Amino acid sequence: MLTRTWDMRQTQSEEKWENARPNLLESMLSAEWTLDQSCDHCHTKRAVIRCRDCLPKHLFCSDCDLSLHQNYVLHNRDSVVEGFYKALPPACCIVQDGSGAHEICEKACLLPIASPLNLCNCDTQDIAINAGRAIILVEINGRYDLSLPLVTCKSCLKTWTPGLKDLQSNGY
């Protein structure tokens, strides 16, 4: 008796899957369809990036993407440059060349981490933050090739870069 019930449930499950498969495939394909849309932020330029972490305003032109995602480097972004969505690593950005075409370029990408409040007693305008040592961050969303921030005072040349204690206190 149990075998017959199991066989019936398996048969019904397979039939339901066969009926649902075309609709599911169509939905997945239509979700990846790229349209020529304007940026959700400036509303003037063409959107060339989709960010799945910035919903509901997830479409960005290259300028708006650079300004926002400089601080949110671990967001899940896709480029729309070549007519289909392509995963965009944090160290990549989209720029517009002289002819108006968009291309993918690399940029320095810093690990998001709290910097010290006071590096030295000099003016805060003398502080520069640059890319330091290259690191690899592996988390649930994948691998990220980043750089540790290197904070430098231009006046007294004092520097700071995060150590193990700083990384642990920031949740890494």
Sequence and secondary structure as in RCSB ss.txt:
>XXXX:A:sequence
MLTRTWDMRQTQSEEKWENARPNLLESMLSAEWTLDQSCDHCHTKRAVIRCRDCLPKHLFCSDCDLSLHQNYVLH
NRDSVVEGFYKALPPACCIVQDGSGAHEICEKACLLPIASPLNLCNCDTQDIAINAGRAIILVEINGRYDLSLPL
VTCKSCLKTWTPGLKDLQSNGY
>XXXX:A:secstr
 HHHHHHHHHHHHHHHHHHHHHHHHHHHHHHT     B TTTSSSB  EEETTSTTS EE HHHHHHHHTT TTS
 EEE TTSS EEE TTEEEEE TTS EEEEE   B      S SSSS GGGEEEEEEEEEEEEETTEEEEEEEEE
EEETTT  EE   HHHHHHTT 
